[in-house]
Amino acid sequence: MLSALIWLPILGAAGVGFWPNFSKSDFSEQDSARCRTLALGVAIVELVWTLVLGVQFHPEIGGMQWSEFFPWIDALGLTYSLGVDGISFPLIAINSLLTAIAIYSSDRAIQRPRLYYSLILFLCGCVAGAFLAQDLLLFFLFYELELIPLYLLIAIWGGKRRGYAATKFLIYTAISGILLLASFLGLVLLTHAPDFVYNPQLAEALPLSSQIPILVGILLAFGIKTPLVPFHTWLPDAHVEASTPISVLLAGVLLKLGTYGLLRFGLCLLPQAWARLAPALAVWAVISVLYGALSAIAQTDMKKMVAFSSVAHMGYILLAAAAATPLSLLAAIFQMVSHGLISALLFLLVGVVYVKAGSRDITQLRGLLNPERGLPMIGSLMVLGVMASAGIPGMVGFVSEFLVFRSTYAAFPVQTLLCMVGTGLTAVYFLLLVNQAFFGRLSPLVEDLPPVQWSDRVPAIALAVLIVLLGVQPTWMVRWSEQTTTAVMKVFPQAQVAQVINFSPPSQFP
């Protein structure tokens, strides 16, 4: 059941790539339409299958479900081991949803459509494999494989500086992979494990002096991927040069590989070392939140502003993970889902503005909310998106940030208050964006804008509906992960940060 989530998009990528082209030219509108239809069909089937699994998922079970295990390469200790729980299932759902949205939102006249849609589907399969892998080496393989399609998607279909941005992304993430592999190898060798199968008790017998260096390597590896300051510099360049659908996938899904890795392979595998380093991690989270927010305020490019906003919001996840309580772990998962939906919406809307107005510079755009000659629907959705990102009640961003602050204040009161300042700064830079670009008198650049078709609105409306629904009824999402987070923290109660720094953790989310 889980293998289908991996191999369906990968086989779909092969089908799109080798679909017969009956036209004599290398590119034709008919061929592009066929490739898009086939890719979208595969993505929809992937999404439907995810929903089917969601219906059969048992939230009351805290462990892995639908586990698959096959020996692969005995000499290396590599197994094909898959499983899904309350930590990974919400991210699997986000991956399937945003892949379908990215394909639907792609330019219908895209050049080299076979390669383009094949890479997106291959990327979807690799990300699903990373979220489902229950073998350290298998996770690493999928973690590295997803670099290839993403690099090509930026390098081929990106902006003017796409080569620079793609190369920078590749170098940073290659270093991340080296650090991760070294950490996994060190963990397996020191514990004398016969294979790389994921086991939460794997490092239980290791002394703290051995656990901490391994955890530092894991933190650096996933800190680059997340990314956290000062390893964030590749992200704004990648977002600015990437096309809109790729920015949606990058912010909504691929950054979550870093935060997911911090939870699964940092906190869950090395809880004693995690508890010892937790105060430093909380400080690191504050630095990322404040630096990302202040950098966003300084931007005039809409896309770069949203990119720096992602850096700041990743810091909230690290802060929640540092507290290491059932509620804070739940808050981290909710924040990942929340950021995935909100960032995808914002990047979609920025892309529409750029296509219609020809600019993303907020100093040049004014009056986009004009009901007659502007982009009133896009502007309204943008206002909703920035309100959600700023944590306005009634939207998913408020719930996620409230959970983070509620679950971390007892452990890290100063750091939590500073991150609350970051939330206030979020309202500042997004208010600057909306006030300058969407309100005021019409700018000459926005006169006689091309009409926005419903095909451009549907993905953004779908995301906006989810943002509001999960904001009004957060238990629809919380129920998937609550038992898992409780079970994870019960395994190592002696290593909880609550006991390391002597505070009483808050009660679980009702």
Residue pairs with C-beta under 8 A, 6 or more apart in sequence:
1 53
1 66
2 53
2 66
2 68
2 82
2 83
2 84
2 132
3 68
3 82
4 49
5 46
5 49
5 50
5 53
5 92
5 96
5 125
5 128
5 132
6 82
6 125
6 128
6 129
6 132
7 125
8 42
8 45
8 46
8 49
8 125
9 42
9 43
9 46
9 99
9 121
9 122
9 124
9 125
9 128
10 121
10 122
10 125
10 126
12 38
12 39
12 42
12 43
12 46
12 121
13 117
13 118
13 119
13 120
13 121
13 122
13 125
14 118
15 38
15 42
16 35
16 38
16 39
16 42
16 114
16 117
16 118
16 121
17 114
17 115
17 118
19 34
19 35
19 38
19 114
21 28
21 31
21 114
23 30
23 31
27 111
27 112
27 113
29 109
31 113
31 114
32 108
32 109
32 110
32 113
33 108
35 113
35 114
35 116
35 117
36 103
36 106
36 108
36 113
36 117
38 117
39 103
39 117
39 118
39 120
39 121
40 100
40 103
40 104
42 121
43 96
43 99
43 100
43 103
43 121
43 124
44 100
46 96
46 99
46 100
46 124
47 96
47 97
47 99
47 100
49 96
50 92
50 93
50 96
50 97
51 93
53 66
53 84
53 89
53 92
54 89
54 93
54 480
57 65
57 84
57 89
57 480
58 65
59 86
59 479
59 480
59 481
59 482
59 483
60 483
61 85
61 483
62 85
62 86
62 483
62 484
62 486
62 487
62 488
63 85
63 484
63 487
64 83
64 84
64 85
64 134
65 83
65 84
65 85
66 82
66 83
66 84
67 81
67 82
67 83
67 134
68 80
68 81
68 82
68 83
69 79
69 80
69 81
69 82
69 134
70 79
70 80
70 81
71 79
71 80
72 78
72 79
72 80
72 138
76 137
76 196
77 137
77 188
77 193
77 194
77 195
77 196
78 135
78 137
78 138
78 195
78 196
79 135
79 138
79 195
79 196
79 197
80 135
80 138
81 133
81 134
81 135
81 138
81 197
81 198
82 132
82 133
82 134
83 132
83 134
84 92
84 131
84 132
85 484
86 333
86 480
86 481
86 482
86 483
86 484
86 485
87 260
87 263
87 264
87 329
87 333
87 481
87 484
87 485
87 488
88 131
88 132
88 260
88 264
89 480
89 481
90 333
90 336
90 337
90 477
90 480
90 481
91 131
91 253
91 256
91 260
91 336
91 337
91 340
92 128
92 131
92 132
94 252
94 253
94 256
94 336
94 337
94 340
94 341
95 124
95 127
95 128
95 131
95 253
96 124
96 128
98 248
98 249
98 252
98 253
98 340
98 344
99 120
99 121
99 123
99 124
99 249
99 253
101 245
101 248
101 344
101 348
101 459
101 462
101 463
102 120
102 245
102 246
102 248
102 249
103 117
103 120
103 245
104 455
104 458
104 459
105 244
105 245
105 248
105 348
105 351
105 456
105 459
106 116
106 117
106 120
106 243
106 245
107 243
110 116
110 157
111 157
112 156
115 152
115 156
116 153
116 156
116 157
119 149
119 152
119 153
120 149
120 153
120 245
120 249
122 148
122 149
123 146
123 149
123 150
123 153
123 249
126 142
126 145
126 146
126 149
127 142
127 146
127 253
127 254
127 257
129 138
129 141
129 142
129 145
130 139
130 142
130 143
130 146
130 257
130 260
131 257
131 260
133 139
133 142
133 198
134 197
134 198
135 195
135 196
135 197
135 198
136 184
136 187
136 188
136 196
136 197
136 198
136 265
137 184
137 196
138 196
139 198
139 265
140 177
140 180
140 181
140 184
143 177
143 180
143 257
143 261
144 177
146 254
146 257
147 170
147 173
147 174
147 177
150 169
150 246
150 249
150 250
150 254
151 166
151 169
151 170
152 166
153 242
153 243
153 246
154 162
154 165
154 166
154 169
154 238
154 241
154 242
154 246
155 162
155 163
155 166
155 167
156 162
157 242
157 243
157 246
158 165
158 166
158 241
158 242
158 243
158 246
159 165
159 240
159 241
159 242
160 241
161 237
161 240
161 241
162 241
162 242
164 237
164 241
165 234
165 237
165 238
165 240
165 241
165 242
166 238
166 241
168 233
168 234
168 237
168 238
169 234
169 237
169 238
171 234
172 224
172 227
172 231
172 233
172 234
173 224
173 225
173 234
175 224
176 220
176 221
176 222
176 224
176 225
177 221
179 217
179 218
179 220
179 221
179 224
180 217
180 218
180 221
180 222
180 261
182 217
183 214
183 215
183 217
183 218
183 221
184 196
184 265
186 213
186 214
186 217
187 193
187 202
187 203
187 214
187 269
188 195
188 196
190 206
190 210
190 214
191 202
191 203
191 205
191 206
193 199
193 202
198 264
198 269
200 268
200 269
200 488
200 491
200 492
201 491
202 269
203 211
203 214
203 269
203 270
204 492
208 272
208 273
208 276
211 270
211 272
211 273
212 273
212 276
212 277
214 270
214 273
215 266
215 270
215 273
215 274
215 277
216 277
218 261
218 262
218 265
218 266
218 270
219 262
219 266
219 277
219 281
220 231
221 261
222 257
222 258
222 259
222 261
222 262
222 265
222 266
223 231
223 258
223 284
224 231
224 258
225 255
225 257
225 258
225 261
226 255
226 258
226 259
226 262
226 314
226 317
226 318
227 234
227 235
227 255
227 258
227 311
227 314
228 284
228 285
228 288
228 311
228 314
228 315
228 318
229 284
229 287
229 288
229 291
229 292
229 311
229 315
232 288
232 292
232 311
235 255
235 307
235 310
235 311
236 304
236 307
236 308
238 250
239 247
239 250
239 251
239 303
239 304
239 306
239 307
239 310
239 347
240 301
240 303
240 304
240 307
242 250
243 351
244 347
244 348
244 350
244 351
244 352
244 354
247 303
247 347
247 351
248 343
248 344
248 347
248 348
251 306
251 307
251 310
251 339
251 340
251 343
251 344
251 347
252 339
252 340
252 341
252 343
252 344
252 347
253 340
255 310
255 314
255 339
256 336
256 340
258 314
259 314
259 317
259 318
259 321
259 332
259 336
260 336
262 317
262 318
262 321
263 321
263 329
263 332
263 333
266 274
266 321
267 274
267 321
267 324
267 329
267 488
268 488
271 324
271 492
271 495
271 496
272 492
272 494
272 495
274 281
274 324
274 495
274 497
275 324
275 495
275 496
275 497
275 499
275 500
276 500
278 322
278 323
278 324
278 411
278 497
278 500
278 501
279 322
279 412
279 501
281 318
281 319
281 321
281 322
282 318
282 319
282 322
282 323
282 408
282 411
282 412
282 415
283 415
284 315
284 318
285 315
285 316
285 318
285 319
285 322
285 415
285 419
286 315
286 319
286 415
286 418
286 419
286 422
287 315
288 311
288 312
288 314
288 315
288 318
289 312
289 313
289 315
289 316
289 319
289 418
289 419
289 422
290 312
290 418
290 421
290 422
290 425
291 311
291 312
292 308
292 309
292 310
292 311
292 312
292 313
292 314
292 315
292 422
293 308
293 309
293 312
293 422
293 425
293 426
293 428
293 429
294 425
295 308
295 311
296 305
296 306
296 308
296 309
296 312
296 425
296 426
296 429
297 425
297 428
297 429
297 432
299 305
299 308
299 429
300 361
300 362
300 363
301 360
301 361
301 362
302 350
302 353
302 354
302 360
302 361
302 362
302 433
302 437
303 347
303 350
303 354
303 360
305 362
305 429
305 430
305 433
306 343
306 346
306 347
306 350
309 343
309 346
309 389
309 426
309 429
309 430
310 339
310 343
312 422
312 425
312 426
313 335
313 339
313 343
313 389
314 339
315 419
315 422
316 335
316 400
316 401
316 404
316 419
316 422
317 332
317 335
317 336
317 339
317 404
319 404
319 408
319 412
319 415
319 416
319 419
320 328
320 329
320 331
320 332
320 335
320 403
320 404
320 407
320 408
321 328
321 329
321 332
322 328
322 408
322 411
322 412
322 497
323 407
323 408
323 411
323 412
323 497
323 505
324 489
324 495
324 496
324 497
324 498
325 407
325 411
325 489
325 496
325 497
325 498
325 505
325 506
326 482
326 485
326 486
326 488
326 489
326 505
326 508
327 403
327 406
327 407
327 485
327 505
327 506
327 507
327 508
327 509
328 404
328 407
328 408
328 411
329 485
329 488
329 489
330 403
330 407
330 478
330 481
330 482
330 485
330 508
330 509
331 400
331 403
331 404
331 406
331 407
331 408
332 404
333 481
333 485
334 399
334 400
334 403
334 474
334 477
334 478
334 481
335 400
335 401
335 403
335 404
337 396
337 400
337 470
337 477
338 388
338 396
338 397
338 399
338 400
338 470
339 400
341 396
341 463
341 466
341 467
341 470
342 385
342 388
342 389
342 396
342 397
342 467
343 389
344 463
345 381
345 384
345 385
345 388
345 460
345 463
345 464
345 467
346 382
346 385
346 386
346 389
348 459
348 460
348 463
349 378
349 381
349 382
349 385
349 460
350 360
352 375
352 378
352 452
352 456
352 460
353 360
353 365
353 368
353 375
353 378
353 382
353 437
354 360
356 375
356 378
356 449
356 450
356 452
357 365
357 368
357 375
357 445
357 446
357 449
358 445
359 365
359 445
362 432
362 433
362 436
362 437
363 436
364 443
364 445
365 436
365 437
365 438
365 443
365 445
365 446
366 436
366 437
366 439
366 440
366 441
366 442
366 443
366 446
367 374
367 438
367 439
367 440
367 441
367 442
367 443
367 446
368 374
368 375
368 378
368 379
368 437
368 438
368 446
369 375
369 376
369 379
369 380
369 438
369 439
370 376
370 442
370 446
373 442
373 446
373 447
373 448
373 449
374 438
374 442
374 446
374 449
375 446
375 449
375 452
377 452
377 457
378 452
378 457
378 460
379 438
381 457
381 460
381 461
381 464
382 434
382 438
383 434
383 438
384 395
384 464
384 467
384 468
385 464
385 467
386 430
386 431
386 433
386 434
387 395
387 397
388 395
388 396
388 397
388 398
388 467
388 471
389 397
389 426
389 430
390 397
390 423
390 426
390 427
390 430
391 397
391 398
391 401
391 402
391 423
391 426
391 427
392 398
393 471
394 468
394 471
394 472
395 467
395 468
395 471
396 466
396 467
396 468
396 470
396 471
396 474
397 467
397 471
398 471
399 470
399 471
399 474
401 423
403 509
404 419
405 416
405 419
405 420
406 506
407 505
407 506
408 415
408 416
408 419
409 416
409 417
410 498
410 503
410 504
410 505
410 506
411 497
411 498
411 501
411 503
411 505
469 476
470 476
470 477
478 509
482 508
482 509
486 508
489 496
493 499
496 505
498 504
498 505
